[in-house]
Amino acid sequence: MTEADDAAGFGGNRVIIALYLIVVAVTGLMGGIIGSIGLRDLQAVSYLGVVTFQPTPLGLAMFGMTTVGTLLGVLLLLVVVVSRRYADE
């Protein structure tokens, strides 16, 4: 594949980053929907014992985006590190 072909289309990194952002955005949307339903028995949730999110639509959206974003971000970083270290040349 030449540089011109790569510039004309999507590169592998761009696709992965776009998918990552889409998944995090959908998670935020679903958290907002769950928070807007107004379930009465929800309690505040804590993220890693550092930040506490209240069970409001914005709070649950932020909790979901933070949790999924961190988990997927760490996994993607591990994949990048392993692929750079053990990639065939």
PDB file of N, CA, C and O in Angstrom:
ATOM      1  N   MET A   1       0.848  -1.168   0.000  1.00  0.00           N
ATOM      2  CA  MET A   1       0.000   0.000   0.000  1.00  0.00           C
ATOM      3  C   MET A   1       0.895   1.232   0.000  1.00  0.00           C
ATOM      4  O   MET A   1       1.842   1.302   0.783  1.00  0.00           O
ATOM      5  N   THR A   2       0.620   2.182  -0.844  1.00  0.00           N
ATOM      6  CA  THR A   2       1.427   3.389  -0.939  1.00  0.00           C
ATOM      7  C   THR A   2       0.869   4.476  -0.033  1.00  0.00           C
ATOM      8  O   THR A   2      -0.220   4.344   0.526  1.00  0.00           O
ATOM      9  N   GLU A   3       1.639   5.555   0.102  1.00  0.00           N
ATOM     10  CA  GLU A   3       1.179   6.666   0.925  1.00  0.00           C
ATOM     11  C   GLU A   3      -0.056   7.322   0.341  1.00  0.00           C
ATOM     12  O   GLU A   3      -0.927   7.777   1.083  1.00  0.00           O
ATOM     13  N   ALA A   4      -0.141   7.376  -0.965  1.00  0.00           N
ATOM     14  CA  ALA A   4      -1.308   7.981  -1.618  1.00  0.00           C
ATOM     15  C   ALA A   4      -2.568   7.178  -1.339  1.00  0.00           C
ATOM     16  O   ALA A   4      -3.637   7.756  -1.139  1.00  0.00           O
ATOM     17  N   ASP A   5      -2.459   5.851  -1.322  1.00  0.00           N
ATOM     18  CA  ASP A   5      -3.616   5.008  -1.019  1.00  0.00           C
ATOM     19  C   ASP A   5      -4.058   5.201   0.420  1.00  0.00           C
ATOM     20  O   ASP A   5      -5.255   5.241   0.705  1.00  0.00           O
ATOM     21  N   ASP A   6      -3.090   5.322   1.338  1.00  0.00           N
ATOM     22  CA  ASP A   6      -3.409   5.487   2.749  1.00  0.00           C
ATOM     23  C   ASP A   6      -4.067   6.846   3.003  1.00  0.00           C
ATOM     24  O   ASP A   6      -4.984   6.950   3.818  1.00  0.00           O
ATOM     25  N   ALA A   7      -3.599   7.886   2.305  1.00  0.00           N
ATOM     26  CA  ALA A   7      -4.163   9.223   2.493  1.00  0.00           C
ATOM     27  C   ALA A   7      -5.574   9.321   1.903  1.00  0.00           C
ATOM     28  O   ALA A   7      -6.399  10.092   2.394  1.00  0.00           O
ATOM     29  N   ALA A   8      -5.851   8.548   0.861  1.00  0.00           N
ATOM     30  CA  ALA A   8      -7.155   8.612   0.218  1.00  0.00           C
ATOM     31  C   ALA A   8      -8.244   7.929   1.032  1.00  0.00           C
ATOM     32  O   ALA A   8      -9.399   8.353   0.980  1.00  0.00           O
ATOM     33  N   GLY A   9      -7.911   6.889   1.780  1.00  0.00           N
ATOM     34  CA  GLY A   9      -8.909   6.145   2.538  1.00  0.00           C
ATOM     35  C   GLY A   9      -8.677   6.253   4.025  1.00  0.00           C
ATOM     36  O   GLY A   9      -7.886   7.066   4.503  1.00  0.00           O
ATOM     37  N   PHE A  10      -9.390   5.410   4.738  1.00  0.00           N
ATOM     38  CA  PHE A  10      -9.222   5.361   6.176  1.00  0.00           C
ATOM     39  C   PHE A  10      -8.046   4.466   6.516  1.00  0.00           C
ATOM     40  O   PHE A  10      -7.920   3.370   5.970  1.00  0.00           O
ATOM     41  N   GLY A  11      -7.186   4.922   7.409  1.00  0.00           N
ATOM     42  CA  GLY A  11      -6.112   4.090   7.912  1.00  0.00           C
ATOM     43  C   GLY A  11      -6.628   3.256   9.065  1.00  0.00           C
ATOM     44  O   GLY A  11      -7.702   3.531   9.600  1.00  0.00           O
ATOM     45  N   GLY A  12      -5.886   2.256   9.446  1.00  0.00           N
ATOM     46  CA  GLY A  12      -6.307   1.381  10.533  1.00  0.00           C
ATOM     47  C   GLY A  12      -6.478   2.122  11.843  1.00  0.00           C
ATOM     48  O   GLY A  12      -7.417   1.854  12.594  1.00  0.00           O
ATOM     49  N   ASN A  13      -5.569   3.061  12.126  1.00  0.00           N
ATOM     50  CA  ASN A  13      -5.658   3.812  13.376  1.00  0.00           C
ATOM     51  C   ASN A  13      -6.898   4.690  13.414  1.00  0.00           C
ATOM     52  O   ASN A  13      -7.540   4.812  14.457  1.00  0.00           O
ATOM     53  N   ARG A  14      -7.238   5.297  12.295  1.00  0.00           N
ATOM     54  CA  ARG A  14      -8.419   6.162  12.256  1.00  0.00           C
ATOM     55  C   ARG A  14      -9.699   5.378  12.482  1.00  0.00           C
ATOM     56  O   ARG A  14     -10.616   5.859  13.147  1.00  0.00           O
ATOM     57  N   VAL A  15      -9.765   4.201  11.944  1.00  0.00           N
ATOM     58  CA  VAL A  15     -10.961   3.366  12.115  1.00  0.00           C
ATOM     59  C   VAL A  15     -11.110   2.960  13.576  1.00  0.00           C
ATOM     60  O   VAL A  15     -12.208   3.025  14.130  1.00  0.00           O
ATOM     61  N   ILE A  16     -10.027   2.548  14.193  1.00  0.00           N
ATOM     62  CA  ILE A  16     -10.072   2.121  15.596  1.00  0.00           C
ATOM     63  C   ILE A  16     -10.450   3.290  16.496  1.00  0.00           C
ATOM     64  O   ILE A  16     -11.263   3.126  17.406  1.00  0.00           O
ATOM     65  N   ILE A  17      -9.882   4.455  16.262  1.00  0.00           N
ATOM     66  CA  ILE A  17     -10.221   5.623  17.074  1.00  0.00           C
ATOM     67  C   ILE A  17     -11.677   6.020  16.864  1.00  0.00           C
ATOM     68  O   ILE A  17     -12.363   6.384  17.820  1.00  0.00           O
ATOM     69  N   ALA A  18     -12.155   5.955  15.623  1.00  0.00           N
ATOM     70  CA  ALA A  18     -13.560   6.276  15.353  1.00  0.00           C
ATOM     71  C   ALA A  18     -14.488   5.294  16.066  1.00  0.00           C
ATOM     72  O   ALA A  18     -15.490   5.705  16.652  1.00  0.00           O
ATOM     73  N   LEU A  19     -14.167   4.007  16.023  1.00  0.00           N
ATOM     74  CA  LEU A  19     -14.983   3.010  16.733  1.00  0.00           C
ATOM     75  C   LEU A  19     -14.959   3.239  18.237  1.00  0.00           C
ATOM     76  O   LEU A  19     -15.985   3.113  18.905  1.00  0.00           O
ATOM     77  N   TYR A  20     -13.801   3.571  18.762  1.00  0.00           N
ATOM     78  CA  TYR A  20     -13.660   3.863  20.189  1.00  0.00           C
ATOM     79  C   TYR A  20     -14.571   5.027  20.581  1.00  0.00           C
ATOM     80  O   TYR A  20     -15.296   4.940  21.572  1.00  0.00           O
ATOM     81  N   LEU A  21     -14.537   6.103  19.815  1.00  0.00           N
ATOM     82  CA  LEU A  21     -15.368   7.269  20.120  1.00  0.00           C
ATOM     83  C   LEU A  21     -16.854   6.963  19.981  1.00  0.00           C
ATOM     84  O   LEU A  21     -17.667   7.461  20.759  1.00  0.00           O
ATOM     85  N   ILE A  22     -17.209   6.153  19.002  1.00  0.00           N
ATOM     86  CA  ILE A  22     -18.610   5.773  18.821  1.00  0.00           C
ATOM     87  C   ILE A  22     -19.105   4.946  20.004  1.00  0.00           C
ATOM     88  O   ILE A  22     -20.203   5.178  20.508  1.00  0.00           O
ATOM     89  N   VAL A  23     -18.297   3.983  20.447  1.00  0.00           N
ATOM     90  CA  VAL A  23     -18.699   3.139  21.578  1.00  0.00           C
ATOM     91  C   VAL A  23     -18.844   3.974  22.846  1.00  0.00           C
ATOM     92  O   VAL A  23     -19.794   3.783  23.605  1.00  0.00           O
ATOM     93  N   VAL A  24     -17.921   4.889  23.082  1.00  0.00           N
ATOM     94  CA  VAL A  24     -18.005   5.736  24.276  1.00  0.00           C
ATOM     95  C   VAL A  24     -19.230   6.658  24.193  1.00  0.00           C
ATOM     96  O   VAL A  24     -19.902   6.879  25.201  1.00  0.00           O
ATOM     97  N   ALA A  25     -19.523   7.192  23.014  1.00  0.00           N
ATOM     98  CA  ALA A  25     -20.698   8.050  22.852  1.00  0.00           C
ATOM     99  C   ALA A  25     -22.000   7.279  23.064  1.00  0.00           C
ATOM    100  O   ALA A  25     -22.922   7.782  23.707  1.00  0.00           O
ATOM    101  N   VAL A  26     -22.076   6.070  22.531  1.00  0.00           N
ATOM    102  CA  VAL A  26     -23.276   5.247  22.720  1.00  0.00           C
ATOM    103  C   VAL A  26     -23.447   4.892  24.194  1.00  0.00           C
ATOM    104  O   VAL A  26     -24.568   4.850  24.699  1.00  0.00           O
ATOM    105  N   THR A  27     -22.345   4.640  24.877  1.00  0.00           N
ATOM    106  CA  THR A  27     -22.413   4.360  26.307  1.00  0.00           C
ATOM    107  C   THR A  27     -22.971   5.561  27.065  1.00  0.00           C
ATOM    108  O   THR A  27     -23.800   5.398  27.961  1.00  0.00           O
ATOM    109  N   GLY A  28     -22.525   6.754  26.716  1.00  0.00           N
ATOM    110  CA  GLY A  28     -23.059   7.959  27.344  1.00  0.00           C
ATOM    111  C   GLY A  28     -24.539   8.138  27.063  1.00  0.00           C
ATOM    112  O   GLY A  28     -25.300   8.521  27.951  1.00  0.00           O
ATOM    113  N   LEU A  29     -24.948   7.868  25.847  1.00  0.00           N
ATOM    114  CA  LEU A  29     -26.363   7.962  25.477  1.00  0.00           C
ATOM    115  C   LEU A  29     -27.201   6.982  26.299  1.00  0.00           C
ATOM    116  O   LEU A  29     -28.256   7.344  26.820  1.00  0.00           O
ATOM    117  N   MET A  30     -26.728   5.745  26.410  1.00  0.00           N
ATOM    118  CA  MET A  30     -27.473   4.745  27.177  1.00  0.00           C
ATOM    119  C   MET A  30     -27.516   5.107  28.664  1.00  0.00           C
ATOM    120  O   MET A  30     -28.540   4.904  29.317  1.00  0.00           O
ATOM    121  N   GLY A  31     -26.423   5.637  29.201  1.00  0.00           N
ATOM    122  CA  GLY A  31     -26.428   6.085  30.599  1.00  0.00           C
ATOM    123  C   GLY A  31     -27.425   7.207  30.813  1.00  0.00           C
ATOM    124  O   GLY A  31     -28.119   7.244  31.828  1.00  0.00           O
ATOM    125  N   GLY A  32     -27.497   8.128  29.851  1.00  0.00           N
ATOM    126  CA  GLY A  32     -28.477   9.210  29.949  1.00  0.00           C
ATOM    127  C   GLY A  32     -29.901   8.703  29.890  1.00  0.00           C
ATOM    128  O   GLY A  32     -30.773   9.200  30.602  1.00  0.00           O
ATOM    129  N   ILE A  33     -30.142   7.710  29.038  1.00  0.00           N
ATOM    130  CA  ILE A  33     -31.485   7.128  28.933  1.00  0.00           C
ATOM    131  C   ILE A  33     -31.862   6.425  30.236  1.00  0.00           C
ATOM    132  O   ILE A  33     -32.976   6.587  30.733  1.00  0.00           O
ATOM    133  N   ILE A  34     -30.939   5.652  30.781  1.00  0.00           N
ATOM    134  CA  ILE A  34     -31.211   4.952  32.041  1.00  0.00           C
ATOM    135  C   ILE A  34     -31.467   5.959  33.156  1.00  0.00           C
ATOM    136  O   ILE A  34     -32.368   5.770  33.973  1.00  0.00           O
ATOM    137  N   GLY A  35     -30.671   7.033  33.190  1.00  0.00           N
ATOM    138  CA  GLY A  35     -30.881   8.058  34.220  1.00  0.00           C
ATOM    139  C   GLY A  35     -32.179   8.814  34.052  1.00  0.00           C
ATOM    140  O   GLY A  35     -32.778   9.241  35.039  1.00  0.00           O
ATOM    141  N   SER A  36     -32.626   8.989  32.814  1.00  0.00           N
ATOM    142  CA  SER A  36     -33.860   9.748  32.586  1.00  0.00           C
ATOM    143  C   SER A  36     -35.116   8.926  32.862  1.00  0.00           C
ATOM    144  O   SER A  36     -36.201   9.483  33.027  1.00  0.00           O
ATOM    145  N   ILE A  37     -34.971   7.609  32.910  1.00  0.00           N
ATOM    146  CA  ILE A  37     -36.127   6.771  33.227  1.00  0.00           C
ATOM    147  C   ILE A  37     -36.604   7.067  34.650  1.00  0.00           C
ATOM    148  O   ILE A  37     -37.795   6.971  34.946  1.00  0.00           O
ATOM    149  N   GLY A  38     -35.677   7.422  35.514  1.00  0.00           N
ATOM    150  CA  GLY A  38     -36.043   7.823  36.864  1.00  0.00           C
ATOM    151  C   GLY A  38     -36.313   6.657  37.799  1.00  0.00           C
ATOM    152  O   GLY A  38     -37.247   6.713  38.599  1.00  0.00           O
ATOM    153  N   LEU A  39     -35.523   5.615  37.712  1.00  0.00           N
ATOM    154  CA  LEU A  39     -35.676   4.507  38.647  1.00  0.00           C
ATOM    155  C   LEU A  39     -35.441   5.012  40.063  1.00  0.00           C
ATOM    156  O   LEU A  39     -34.505   5.774  40.304  1.00  0.00           O
ATOM    157  N   ARG A  40     -36.270   4.599  40.983  1.00  0.00           N
ATOM    158  CA  ARG A  40     -36.236   5.153  42.331  1.00  0.00           C
ATOM    159  C   ARG A  40     -35.160   4.534  43.225  1.00  0.00           C
ATOM    160  O   ARG A  40     -34.705   5.192  44.160  1.00  0.00           O
ATOM    161  N   ASP A  41     -34.752   3.331  42.976  1.00  0.00           N
ATOM    162  CA  ASP A  41     -33.831   2.653  43.877  1.00  0.00           C
ATOM    163  C   ASP A  41     -32.362   2.840  43.525  1.00  0.00           C
ATOM    164  O   ASP A  41     -31.505   2.173  44.106  1.00  0.00           O
ATOM    165  N   LEU A  42     -32.052   3.730  42.590  1.00  0.00           N
ATOM    166  CA  LEU A  42     -30.660   3.935  42.214  1.00  0.00           C
ATOM    167  C   LEU A  42     -29.925   4.722  43.289  1.00  0.00           C
ATOM    168  O   LEU A  42     -30.464   5.667  43.865  1.00  0.00           O
ATOM    169  N   GLN A  43     -28.697   4.321  43.547  1.00  0.00           N
ATOM    170  CA  GLN A  43     -27.856   5.029  44.504  1.00  0.00           C
ATOM    171  C   GLN A  43     -26.679   5.618  43.753  1.00  0.00           C
ATOM    172  O   GLN A  43     -26.407   5.239  42.614  1.00  0.00           O
ATOM    173  N   ALA A  44     -25.984   6.543  44.389  1.00  0.00           N
ATOM    174  CA  ALA A  44     -24.800   7.142  43.781  1.00  0.00           C
ATOM    175  C   ALA A  44     -23.756   6.057  43.535  1.00  0.00           C
ATOM    176  O   ALA A  44     -23.606   5.138  44.340  1.00  0.00           O
ATOM    177  N   VAL A  45     -23.037   6.168  42.422  1.00  0.00           N
ATOM    178  CA  VAL A  45     -22.005   5.204  42.072  1.00  0.00           C
ATOM    179  C   VAL A  45     -20.651   5.891  42.130  1.00  0.00           C
ATOM    180  O   VAL A  45     -20.524   7.076  41.823  1.00  0.00           O
ATOM    181  N   SER A  46     -19.651   5.134  42.525  1.00  0.00           N
ATOM    182  CA  SER A  46     -18.307   5.665  42.661  1.00  0.00           C
ATOM    183  C   SER A  46     -17.406   5.041  41.609  1.00  0.00           C
ATOM    184  O   SER A  46     -17.482   3.840  41.347  1.00  0.00           O
ATOM    185  N   TYR A  47     -16.552   5.860  41.006  1.00  0.00           N
ATOM    186  CA  TYR A  47     -15.607   5.377  40.006  1.00  0.00           C
ATOM    187  C   TYR A  47     -14.229   5.315  40.648  1.00  0.00           C
ATOM    188  O   TYR A  47     -13.620   6.342  40.948  1.00  0.00           O
ATOM    189  N   LEU A  48     -13.752   4.102  40.851  1.00  0.00           N
ATOM    190  CA  LEU A  48     -12.442   3.834  41.442  1.00  0.00           C
ATOM    191  C   LEU A  48     -12.265   4.489  42.807  1.00  0.00           C
ATOM    192  O   LEU A  48     -11.137   4.728  43.237  1.00  0.00           O
ATOM    193  N   GLY A  49     -13.355   4.777  43.481  1.00  0.00           N
ATOM    194  CA  GLY A  49     -13.289   5.389  44.800  1.00  0.00           C
ATOM    195  C   GLY A  49     -12.842   6.837  44.780  1.00  0.00           C
ATOM    196  O   GLY A  49     -12.567   7.407  45.836  1.00  0.00           O
ATOM    197  N   VAL A  50     -12.764   7.448  43.605  1.00  0.00           N
ATOM    198  CA  VAL A  50     -12.262   8.815  43.481  1.00  0.00           C
ATOM    199  C   VAL A  50     -13.394   9.799  43.231  1.00  0.00           C
ATOM    200  O   VAL A  50     -13.490  10.830  43.896  1.00  0.00           O
ATOM    201  N   VAL A  51     -14.249   9.476  42.271  1.00  0.00           N
ATOM    202  CA  VAL A  51     -15.334  10.370  41.874  1.00  0.00           C
ATOM    203  C   VAL A  51     -16.661   9.657  42.114  1.00  0.00           C
ATOM    204  O   VAL A  51     -16.808   8.477  41.795  1.00  0.00           O
ATOM    205  N   THR A  52     -17.617  10.376  42.673  1.00  0.00           N
ATOM    206  CA  THR A  52     -18.947   9.820  42.895  1.00  0.00           C
ATOM    207  C   THR A  52     -19.915  10.484  41.927  1.00  0.00           C
ATOM    208  O   THR A  52     -19.973  11.709  41.824  1.00  0.00           O
ATOM    209  N   PHE A  53     -20.672   9.654  41.223  1.00  0.00           N
ATOM    210  CA  PHE A  53     -21.655  10.146  40.262  1.00  0.00           C
ATOM    211  C   PHE A  53     -23.046   9.914  40.821  1.00  0.00           C
ATOM    212  O   PHE A  53     -23.369   8.816  41.275  1.00  0.00           O
ATOM    213  N   GLN A  54     -23.870  10.955  40.786  1.00  0.00           N
ATOM    214  CA  GLN A  54     -25.239  10.852  41.250  1.00  0.00           C
ATOM    215  C   GLN A  54     -26.095  10.191  40.166  1.00  0.00           C
ATOM    216  O   GLN A  54     -25.759  10.280  38.985  1.00  0.00           O
ATOM    217  N   PRO A  55     -27.189   9.531  40.543  1.00  0.00           N
ATOM    218  CA  PRO A  55     -28.021   8.823  39.559  1.00  0.00           C
ATOM    219  C   PRO A  55     -28.942   9.758  38.775  1.00  0.00           C
ATOM    220  O   PRO A  55     -30.158   9.565  38.751  1.00  0.00           O
ATOM    221  N   THR A  56     -28.366  10.750  38.148  1.00  0.00           N
ATOM    222  CA  THR A  56     -29.092  11.642  37.254  1.00  0.00           C
ATOM    223  C   THR A  56     -28.730  11.251  35.822  1.00  0.00           C
ATOM    224  O   THR A  56     -27.777  10.498  35.623  1.00  0.00           O
ATOM    225  N   PRO A  57     -29.447  11.730  34.841  1.00  0.00           N
ATOM    226  CA  PRO A  57     -29.073  11.385  33.464  1.00  0.00           C
ATOM    227  C   PRO A  57     -27.629  11.774  33.129  1.00  0.00           C
ATOM    228  O   PRO A  57     -26.904  10.988  32.520  1.00  0.00           O
ATOM    229  N   LEU A  58     -27.213  12.969  33.519  1.00  0.00           N
ATOM    230  CA  LEU A  58     -25.841  13.394  33.243  1.00  0.00           C
ATOM    231  C   LEU A  58     -24.834  12.579  34.054  1.00  0.00           C
ATOM    232  O   LEU A  58     -23.780  12.211  33.535  1.00  0.00           O
ATOM    233  N   GLY A  59     -25.144  12.297  35.306  1.00  0.00           N
ATOM    234  CA  GLY A  59     -24.241  11.532  36.151  1.00  0.00           C
ATOM    235  C   GLY A  59     -24.027  10.115  35.640  1.00  0.00           C
ATOM    236  O   GLY A  59     -22.895   9.633  35.598  1.00  0.00           O
ATOM    237  N   LEU A  60     -25.100   9.451  35.255  1.00  0.00           N
ATOM    238  CA  LEU A  60     -24.959   8.086  34.753  1.00  0.00           C
ATOM    239  C   LEU A  60     -24.302   8.048  33.379  1.00  0.00           C
ATOM    240  O   LEU A  60     -23.579   7.104  33.059  1.00  0.00           O
ATOM    241  N   ALA A  61     -24.553   9.070  32.567  1.00  0.00           N
ATOM    242  CA  ALA A  61     -23.879   9.145  31.265  1.00  0.00           C
ATOM    243  C   ALA A  61     -22.380   9.324  31.460  1.00  0.00           C
ATOM    244  O   ALA A  61     -21.583   8.659  30.799  1.00  0.00           O
ATOM    245  N   MET A  62     -22.000  10.204  32.350  1.00  0.00           N
ATOM    246  CA  MET A  62     -20.572  10.427  32.612  1.00  0.00           C
ATOM    247  C   MET A  62     -19.916   9.193  33.231  1.00  0.00           C
ATOM    248  O   MET A  62     -18.777   8.865  32.900  1.00  0.00           O
ATOM    249  N   PHE A  63     -20.626   8.513  34.123  1.00  0.00           N
ATOM    250  CA  PHE A  63     -20.080   7.292  34.726  1.00  0.00           C
ATOM    251  C   PHE A  63     -19.840   6.226  33.664  1.00  0.00           C
ATOM    252  O   PHE A  63     -18.785   5.592  33.641  1.00  0.00           O
ATOM    253  N   GLY A  64     -20.816   6.031  32.788  1.00  0.00           N
ATOM    254  CA  GLY A  64     -20.663   5.027  31.736  1.00  0.00           C
ATOM    255  C   GLY A  64     -19.546   5.376  30.774  1.00  0.00           C
ATOM    256  O   GLY A  64     -18.755   4.511  30.399  1.00  0.00           O
ATOM    257  N   MET A  65     -19.475   6.642  30.371  1.00  0.00           N
ATOM    258  CA  MET A  65     -18.429   7.049  29.442  1.00  0.00           C
ATOM    259  C   MET A  65     -17.044   6.937  30.078  1.00  0.00           C
ATOM    260  O   MET A  65     -16.089   6.526  29.419  1.00  0.00           O
ATOM    261  N   THR A  66     -16.935   7.297  31.336  1.00  0.00           N
ATOM    262  CA  THR A  66     -15.650   7.208  32.030  1.00  0.00           C
ATOM    263  C   THR A  66     -15.224   5.758  32.190  1.00  0.00           C
ATOM    264  O   THR A  66     -14.069   5.419  31.930  1.00  0.00           O
ATOM    265  N   THR A  67     -16.133   4.909  32.610  1.00  0.00           N
ATOM    266  CA  THR A  67     -15.806   3.504  32.835  1.00  0.00           C
ATOM    267  C   THR A  67     -15.430   2.794  31.538  1.00  0.00           C
ATOM    268  O   THR A  67     -14.375   2.165  31.462  1.00  0.00           O
ATOM    269  N   VAL A  68     -16.274   2.888  30.530  1.00  0.00           N
ATOM    270  CA  VAL A  68     -16.013   2.208  29.264  1.00  0.00           C
ATOM    271  C   VAL A  68     -14.815   2.832  28.558  1.00  0.00           C
ATOM    272  O   VAL A  68     -13.996   2.122  27.974  1.00  0.00           O
ATOM    273  N   GLY A  69     -14.710   4.154  28.611  1.00  0.00           N
ATOM    274  CA  GLY A  69     -13.579   4.827  27.985  1.00  0.00           C
ATOM    275  C   GLY A  69     -12.255   4.409  28.583  1.00  0.00           C
ATOM    276  O   GLY A  69     -11.283   4.195  27.857  1.00  0.00           O
ATOM    277  N   THR A  70     -12.204   4.290  29.901  1.00  0.00           N
ATOM    278  CA  THR A  70     -10.972   3.860  30.555  1.00  0.00           C
ATOM    279  C   THR A  70     -10.651   2.409  30.230  1.00  0.00           C
ATOM    280  O   THR A  70      -9.511   2.088  29.894  1.00  0.00           O
ATOM    281  N   LEU A  71     -11.633   1.536  30.325  1.00  0.00           N
ATOM    282  CA  LEU A  71     -11.407   0.119  30.066  1.00  0.00           C
ATOM    283  C   LEU A  71     -10.949  -0.112  28.628  1.00  0.00           C
ATOM    284  O   LEU A  71      -9.953  -0.797  28.396  1.00  0.00           O
ATOM    285  N   LEU A  72     -11.665   0.452  27.669  1.00  0.00           N
ATOM    286  CA  LEU A  72     -11.277   0.276  26.270  1.00  0.00           C
ATOM    287  C   LEU A  72      -9.962   0.983  25.960  1.00  0.00           C
ATOM    288  O   LEU A  72      -9.160   0.486  25.169  1.00  0.00           O
ATOM    289  N   GLY A  73      -9.738   2.134  26.576  1.00  0.00           N
ATOM    290  CA  GLY A  73      -8.486   2.854  26.361  1.00  0.00           C
ATOM    291  C   GLY A  73      -7.283   2.058  26.820  1.00  0.00           C
ATOM    292  O   GLY A  73      -6.269   2.005  26.125  1.00  0.00           O
ATOM    293  N   VAL A  74      -7.388   1.435  27.988  1.00  0.00           N
ATOM    294  CA  VAL A  74      -6.285   0.608  28.493  1.00  0.00           C
ATOM    295  C   VAL A  74      -6.065  -0.592  27.585  1.00  0.00           C
ATOM    296  O   VAL A  74      -4.922  -0.932  27.279  1.00  0.00           O
ATOM    297  N   LEU A  75      -7.133  -1.232  27.155  1.00  0.00           N
ATOM    298  CA  LEU A  75      -6.985  -2.376  26.251  1.00  0.00           C
ATOM    299  C   LEU A  75      -6.362  -1.968  24.921  1.00  0.00           C
ATOM    300  O   LEU A  75      -5.510  -2.683  24.394  1.00  0.00           O
ATOM    301  N   LEU A  76      -6.773  -0.839  24.377  1.00  0.00           N
ATOM    302  CA  LEU A  76      -6.189  -0.367  23.120  1.00  0.00           C
ATOM    303  C   LEU A  76      -4.719  -0.022  23.284  1.00  0.00           C
ATOM    304  O   LEU A  76      -3.918  -0.303  22.392  1.00  0.00           O
ATOM    305  N   LEU A  77      -4.348   0.581  24.409  1.00  0.00           N
ATOM    306  CA  LEU A  77      -2.940   0.870  24.650  1.00  0.00           C
ATOM    307  C   LEU A  77      -2.116  -0.405  24.754  1.00  0.00           C
ATOM    308  O   LEU A  77      -0.991  -0.461  24.258  1.00  0.00           O
ATOM    309  N   LEU A  78      -2.671  -1.429  25.398  1.00  0.00           N
ATOM    310  CA  LEU A  78      -1.969  -2.707  25.469  1.00  0.00           C
ATOM    311  C   LEU A  78      -1.773  -3.320  24.087  1.00  0.00           C
ATOM    312  O   LEU A  78      -0.712  -3.871  23.793  1.00  0.00           O
ATOM    313  N   VAL A  79      -2.783  -3.227  23.251  1.00  0.00           N
ATOM    314  CA  VAL A  79      -2.668  -3.750  21.889  1.00  0.00           C
ATOM    315  C   VAL A  79      -1.600  -2.991  21.116  1.00  0.00           C
ATOM    316  O   VAL A  79      -0.817  -3.599  20.387  1.00  0.00           O
ATOM    317  N   VAL A  80      -1.557  -1.677  21.264  1.00  0.00           N
ATOM    318  CA  VAL A  80      -0.553  -0.870  20.564  1.00  0.00           C
ATOM    319  C   VAL A  80       0.846  -1.235  21.028  1.00  0.00           C
ATOM    320  O   VAL A  80       1.751  -1.392  20.210  1.00  0.00           O
ATOM    321  N   VAL A  81       1.029  -1.370  22.340  1.00  0.00           N
ATOM    322  CA  VAL A  81       2.352  -1.708  22.872  1.00  0.00           C
ATOM    323  C   VAL A  81       2.795  -3.080  22.389  1.00  0.00           C
ATOM    324  O   VAL A  81       3.935  -3.244  21.955  1.00  0.00           O
ATOM    325  N   VAL A  82       1.921  -4.052  22.458  1.00  0.00           N
ATOM    326  CA  VAL A  82       2.278  -5.402  22.022  1.00  0.00           C
ATOM    327  C   VAL A  82       2.524  -5.444  20.530  1.00  0.00           C
ATOM    328  O   VAL A  82       3.457  -6.109  20.080  1.00  0.00           O
ATOM    329  N   SER A  83       1.705  -4.745  19.747  1.00  0.00           N
ATOM    330  CA  SER A  83       1.894  -4.794  18.296  1.00  0.00           C
ATOM    331  C   SER A  83       3.178  -4.091  17.872  1.00  0.00           C
ATOM    332  O   SER A  83       3.811  -4.513  16.904  1.00  0.00           O
ATOM    333  N   ARG A  84       3.577  -3.041  18.561  1.00  0.00           N
ATOM    334  CA  ARG A  84       4.837  -2.379  18.223  1.00  0.00           C
ATOM    335  C   ARG A  84       6.043  -3.200  18.663  1.00  0.00           C
ATOM    336  O   ARG A  84       7.095  -3.177  18.024  1.00  0.00           O
ATOM    337  N   ARG A  85       5.876  -3.912  19.748  1.00  0.00           N
ATOM    338  CA  ARG A  85       7.017  -4.688  20.253  1.00  0.00           C
ATOM    339  C   ARG A  85       7.223  -5.974  19.481  1.00  0.00           C
ATOM    340  O   ARG A  85       8.364  -6.363  19.231  1.00  0.00           O
ATOM    341  N   TYR A  86       6.145  -6.646  19.097  1.00  0.00           N
ATOM    342  CA  TYR A  86       6.254  -7.952  18.489  1.00  0.00           C
ATOM    343  C   TYR A  86       5.839  -7.994  17.011  1.00  0.00           C
ATOM    344  O   TYR A  86       5.634  -9.074  16.458  1.00  0.00           O
ATOM    345  N   ALA A  87       5.717  -6.844  16.384  1.00  0.00           N
ATOM    346  CA  ALA A  87       5.284  -6.809  14.982  1.00  0.00           C
ATOM    347  C   ALA A  87       6.403  -7.348  14.068  1.00  0.00           C
ATOM    348  O   ALA A  87       7.587  -7.098  14.292  1.00  0.00           O
ATOM    349  N   ASP A  88       5.986  -8.087  13.044  1.00  0.00           N
ATOM    350  CA  ASP A  88       6.937  -8.566  12.053  1.00  0.00           C
ATOM    351  C   ASP A  88       7.280  -7.410  11.122  1.00  0.00           C
ATOM    352  O   ASP A  88       6.419  -6.606  10.765  1.00  0.00           O
ATOM    353  N   GLU A  89       8.521  -7.342  10.744  1.00  0.00           N
ATOM    354  CA  GLU A  89       8.933  -6.254   9.866  1.00  0.00           C
ATOM    355  C   GLU A  89       9.077  -6.696   8.455  1.00  0.00           C
ATOM    356  O   GLU A  89       9.421  -5.892   7.588  1.00  0.00           O
TER     357      GLU A  89
END
